[in-house]
Amino acid sequence: MCLGVPGQVVEWLDRDPVFGRASIEFEGVRRVCHMACVPHAEVGEYVVVHAGIAISLIDSAEAQRLLDELRTLGLDDELPSTGDENRLDTASGELSP
């Protein structure tokens, strides 16, 4: 099943309007996501991420509601975990191998 998962913009890595990337945090796990669909998002705001692409901007209440719904439905495994292959090395801003 494919789901959009809410995360918070932590840091912009590249503000290019087409190839922009940002560090997005999902309950303590940071991932680099493509931001072409939401180039106006600012640090601290929430986005919905699907397949590594931030597809929409949402407010914090909606982000929390979506996370609560994922838990209620038993879909916690759809959230990024610390064992994911595409972890962000927060020191370098690069993806870990």
C-alpha positions as semicolon CSV with decimal commas, in nm:
position;residue;x (nm);y (nm);z (nm)
1;M;0,000;0,000;0,000
2;C;0,128;0,348;-0,079
3;L;0,065;0,619;0,176
4;G;0,154;0,983;0,214
5;V;0,322;1,035;0,552
6;P;0,343;1,370;0,732
7;G;0,683;1,507;0,828
8;Q;0,834;1,836;0,939
9;V;1,076;2,037;0,726
10;V;1,396;2,059;0,931
11;E;1,645;2,206;0,684
12;W;1,657;2,303;0,320
13;L;1,955;2,143;0,142
14;D;1,887;2,296;-0,200
15;R;1,618;2,557;-0,284
16;D;1,624;2,491;-0,659
17;P;1,260;2,524;-0,783
18;V;1,277;2,196;-0,976
19;F;1,540;1,988;-0,795
20;G;1,501;2,127;-0,442
21;R;1,572;1,893;-0,152
22;A;1,511;1,924;0,219
23;S;1,567;1,722;0,533
24;I;1,227;1,607;0,662
25;E;1,178;1,460;1,010
26;F;0,933;1,177;1,072
27;E;0,902;1,120;1,447
28;G;1,277;1,149;1,507
29;V;1,395;0,999;1,177
30;R;1,530;1,237;0,913
31;R;1,513;1,170;0,541
32;V;1,608;1,376;0,237
33;C;1,300;1,444;0,024
34;H;1,243;1,619;-0,306
35;M;1,049;1,945;-0,269
36;A;0,950;2,047;-0,625
37;C;0,577;2,024;-0,542
38;V;0,610;2,246;-0,233
39;P;0,898;2,489;-0,305
40;H;0,733;2,748;-0,079
41;A;0,751;2,527;0,234
42;E;0,952;2,676;0,518
43;V;1,155;2,517;0,799
44;G;0,917;2,411;1,076
45;E;0,620;2,353;0,847
46;Y;0,470;2,011;0,776
47;V;0,448;1,832;0,443
48;V;0,296;1,505;0,325
49;V;0,563;1,283;0,169
50;H;0,492;1,003;-0,078
51;A;0,774;0,797;-0,232
52;G;1,038;1,049;-0,123
53;I;0,854;1,349;-0,269
54;A;0,683;1,614;-0,057
55;I;0,347;1,647;-0,230
56;S;0,154;1,894;-0,015
57;L;0,182;2,140;0,270
58;I;-0,032;2,080;0,582
59;D;-0,065;2,241;0,925
60;S;0,065;2,080;1,245
61;A;-0,284;1,975;1,363
62;E;-0,347;1,788;1,037
63;A;-0,003;1,625;1,057
64;Q;-0,078;1,498;1,408
65;R;-0,423;1,378;1,303
66;L;-0,274;1,181;1,012
67;L;-0,009;1,022;1,237
68;D;-0,277;0,927;1,490
69;E;-0,486;0,771;1,211
70;L;-0,189;0,566;1,088
71;R;-0,142;0,430;1,440
72;T;-0,515;0,362;1,485
73;L;-0,522;0,168;1,158
74;G;-0,213;-0,029;1,262
75;L;-0,005;0,118;0,981
76;D;0,286;0,229;1,201
77;D;0,516;0,021;0,981
78;E;0,457;0,271;0,698
79;L;0,645;0,536;0,899
80;P;1,019;0,568;0,836
81;S;1,225;0,383;1,096
82;T;1,584;0,414;1,212
83;G;1,662;0,097;1,014
84;D;1,570;0,252;0,679
85;E;1,835;0,237;0,410
86;N;1,802;0,604;0,311
87;R;1,887;0,762;0,645
88;L;2,018;1,115;0,647
89;D;2,359;1,164;0,804
90;T;2,274;1,481;0,995
91;A;2,640;1,581;1,027
92;S;2,706;1,590;0,652
93;G;2,354;1,632;0,513
94;E;2,417;1,331;0,290
95;L;2,231;1,002;0,267
96;S;2,396;0,719;0,458
97;P;2,483;0,405;0,258
